[in-house]
Every structure is written in structure tokens, then in C-alpha cells.
């Protein structure tokens, strides 16, 4: 289970611009969270696969994350391994609900109906994650209660409380 003092956010990204957008989202979330709670981003990109200098984040480790963000500047070029990895992460047993966030395309693009957006929506539905694809980071509903994923699990606020 994740440390209650941290909001763990796994960030799967395709380039540095996408990672910066995801970090901006993390800063936004952190600014609206209760005092003392910190955001811990865990970056992942398919470029890290097989690299000895960057320890991989396993789907089991990612299951401890409160939020899984997929940030892609070029959503039509995201390899299938990313979708498989995201689905494995979201499918892991969890004690609390999770949120899957899609930050797709550049800030002015409308990629809400792209293949990647549809695939992520389907993954969220299959794994009982809440799904969010904000066009602008101002649309992020932080601090709301998420429903528990398993019977008897206590709801965990998106703010980690």
C-alpha cells in the first residue's frame, strides 16, 4: 500500500514535452491537496525497457500508484507495449480506486477520439479505473472521493486521505 503521506503518480510518457505536461499536472494536483501531502511522480517510458541504468517500474509496483498518467505528444505513434504495460498496471489487485489520466497531443490538439484515447478508455473500463482526459489541466477534479475498487476497501481520496 502506498505511503499515506504521498500521492504516487506513475507517468508513462513518449517524450520530454509530454513528461513536462504530466509534471505540470502533478504540480497542479499538489497545489490543491491537503497540506503535508506530497506528490511522488514515477516516470516510465518504453525507452527505459532493457536499460541497466534505469530500474524498470513493474506493473506490481505501479499498482501502488494512486494515479496512472499516459502523456503522449504523438498519440498515434505510441507503441503497443505501452498499452499492454498500462493495462497490466491497472489490472493489478488494489485496495483503493485508481485514476487513469490521458494527456494526449499538444495542449491545443483534440485527441479525445484518437485510437489511444479509445484504448485507454477501454482499459479503464475493464480494470474499474476512473478515466479522465482533460483538454486543459484546469479541468482536473482533485480532492474528490473515488469509489473503492474492491468490496470492503475504504475509499481513498484522490488527495490521498
N, C-alpha and C positions, 0 to 999 in steps of 0.2 A: 504494500500500500504506500502511496506517495506521502512524503513528509507533509503534515498539515500546515507548516509554515511556508510551503512553496506551492505554486501553481505550475505543474510541469506541462510544457508545451513542446511536442515533437514537431519539428519543422522539416518537411520534405520539400526540397526546392530544386530548380533546374539551373539557376544562375544567381550571381550576386545581387542583381537588381530585385529578383523575386525574394531572395533572403532578406534584403533590406526592408521590403514591404512587409514581410512577416514579422520582422523585429519591430517595425512601427506598430503593428497590431499588438505585439506583446507590451510595448510601452503604453499604448492606449489602455489595454486591459489593466496593467499595473497601476496606472493613474486613477482608475476608478475602483480599485479593490480596497477592501478594508485595510487600515493601517497595519503594518507589520508583515503583511503577506508579500512575498516576492515571487516574481515570475522566473522560472528556470527554463530557458529555451534549450532544446536538444536538437542540434542540426543534423540532417541526413540528406544525402544526395546519392544517386546511383553511382556517381563518380567515386564515392568512398568504398564501393564494393571491391574487395581484394587488396585494399591498401593496408600495409602493415603499420603505417604511421598514424592512422585514424581508426580507433576501435569502432567496430560496427555497433549500431543500436539494433538489438534483436527485437522481433515482434513482442517477445515476452517482456522485455524492458520497456518497450513503448506502451505496453498495456497499463503501465503505471501512470501514463500521461493523462492529464485531465482534458487536454485539447490536442487534436492532431490537425496540423495545418498543412495543406498542399498548396505551395506557392509556385506558380509557373508563369514565366514571361511568354513562353511559346507553348501553350497548352496542346496544340496539335502535334507537337514533337516529343511529348513525354513518353518514354518507353514503357512497354507493358510491365516490366519488372517493378516499376513504381506502383502501379495499380495493385499488383499482386502483393507487394510489401505492405501497402496501406491496408488492404483487406486482411492480411494476416495480423497486423497490429490491432485493428478494430475488432477482429473475431476472438481475440484472447479473452479468457474469463476475467471479469472485472467486478468489483464490489460497488461501483458507482457508475452513473451515466457518463457518457463521453460526448464530446462535441467535435465534429469533423467540419473544418472550415476550408473553403476553396477560395484562394486568391489567384484568379486566373487572368492572364493577359496583363497588359499595361493598364495603368489606372483609368484611362479613357476607353478601353475596349469593353465590349459587351460579349463576354464569352459564357454567359449563363446557360446557353443551349448547346455548347460545344460537346463533342464526344467525351472529353474528360469530365466536364461538369455532370453529364448524364451518368457516366460510370461512377463518379464519386457519390452522387445522389443514391444510386443503386446500392453501393457498398454500405452507405449509412443506413438505408432501409433494411438491408439483410442483417446488419450487425446491431441494430437498435441504437445507433448513434443519432443525436440531433445533428442536423445539417444546416450550414449557413454559408452563403456565398454573397458577401456584401459587395456592392459595387464601389462603395466608399467606406473607409474604415469607421466613419461616424455612425454606420448602421449597426455596429456590433452591440448586441444586447448583453452587457455584462451585469453580473450581480443577480441574475435570475436563477431560481431553483430549477434544476434539471431532475426529471423523474428517474428513480432508480432503475437500473437495468435488470436486476435480479430480485425475486421476491424476498422480502425481509431486509434488503440492503437499505441503509439510511441514505436519503438524498444528500448529495454533496453539492453545495452551491458552486456555480461557475467561478465564484470568488474563492473557492477552496475551503469554505467554512463549514 
